């Protein structure tokens, strides 16, 4: 009885950890993608600023 409960509990914990890992990886990928996009937009903005002022 106790061993069956323990096995069930460990499987629940294992699936919970697996789901949590998937969620964390998804969030990490999303945050990384957003930060890369923000940095690239900022770099493009800074790069286009001097050329705009020089031509104008």
C-alpha positions in Angstrom: 0.0 0.0 0.0 2.7 2.5 1.0 5.0 1.5 -1.8 2.2 1.9 -4.4 1.4 5.4 -3.0 5.1 6.2 -3.1 5.5 5.0 -6.7 2.4 7.0 -7.7 3.7 10.1 -5.9 7.2 9.8 -7.5 5.6 9.5 -11.0 3.5 12.6 -10.3 6.5 14.5 -9.2 8.5 13.3 -12.3 5.8 14.4 -14.7 5.4 17.7 -12.8 9.1 18.3 -13.1 9.1 17.4 -16.8 6.2 19.8 -17.4 7.9 22.5 -15.4 11.1 22.0 -17.4 9.2 22.3 -20.6 7.4 25.5 -19.4 10.7 27.0 -18.2 12.4 26.2 -21.5 9.5 27.7 -23.4 9.6 30.9 -21.3 13.4 31.1 -21.7 13.2 30.7 -25.4 10.5 33.3 -25.6 12.4 35.8 -23.3 15.6 35.2 -25.3 13.8 35.8 -28.6 12.2 39.0 -27.3 15.5 40.3 -25.9 17.3 39.5 -29.2 14.6 41.3 -31.1 14.8 44.3 -28.8 18.6 44.5 -29.0 18.5 44.2 -32.8 15.9 47.0 -33.1 17.9 49.2 -30.7 21.1 48.5 -32.8 19.3 49.3 -36.0 17.9 52.5 -34.4 21.3 53.6 -33.2 22.9 52.7 -36.6 20.3 54.7 -38.6 20.5 57.8 -36.3 23.9 59.2 -37.5 23.1 58.6 -41.2 19.8 60.3 -40.8 21.4 63.4 -39.1 24.2 63.5 -41.7 21.9 63.4 -44.7 19.5 65.9 -43.1 
